[in-house]
Amino acid sequence: MKASLKISVVTPSFNQAKYLETTLRSVLEQDYPHVEYLVLDGGSSDGSVEILKNYSPRLAFWCSEKDNGQADAIAKGFEHATGDILCWLNSDDVFLPGALRRVAEFFTRHPEAEAACGGAYIINKRGEPVRRFGHCTLGVRATFDRFRFYGQDGVYQQATFWRRSAYEAVGGMNRDLQFIMDRELFTRLARRRPFQKIPALLACFRIHEECKTRRIPDVQRRESALFFEQYGYWRYSLLQQTWLHWRYRIPSLARKAALFAIVHLRILKLKTV
């Protein structure tokens, strides 16, 4: 099946020159032709602008200017985007080869799907896979309640894609968020229609000392409390909250254990050959 859907990829960036070129190449060297790539730099001073200038002929849009944070940059990118399918890729993460072709084929075959997530795994600052429990996902089918009561586990933002029509219908990005903008957007998308699963490895999520996940845990806690209030979490009793959490937690642990066992059996097999 020949897919012709246009995919718009937005990359927000700020002082990530050490990883930026790898991210750019992972998008620009995809084997799918209908890709629109937009990069929103927040006014970097580390050499990022020079990298973007070198790649500017291959970018649909780029700028380097002060913004109001990551969510604001992403929202600005989507305002310039014209694709049928949207996603964002942070400037320290990467797509795997063939990822966007698989995404286009999936949405072409499944016109009813509004959002979907695929496989991804964690890498370190050197680009090496991190081998630990829960380091990999092959994607999950996620519902509104799963995002509300359990979270984003198994739904890596780097490997998640959605239709422009659904994005516009739910009101786009919440620009006020700094940390959970992906979970909050995905929750609104899932309230319209559950996420489907793309059966392929699509991306890598890089963990390093400067990444936001490690720098601002206090912001995460504050925004999570607001999220729970907005989506009615506290209206449920403690017993109900616990039951709803473990309803999704148990299958997630089983999935992670199975993946962990498969990966380590393959490693053991390689070592004994």
Order of alpha helices (4+ residues) and beta strands (2+ residues): beta-alpha-beta-alpha-beta-alpha-beta-beta-alpha-beta-beta-alpha-beta-alpha-alpha-beta-alpha-alpha-alpha
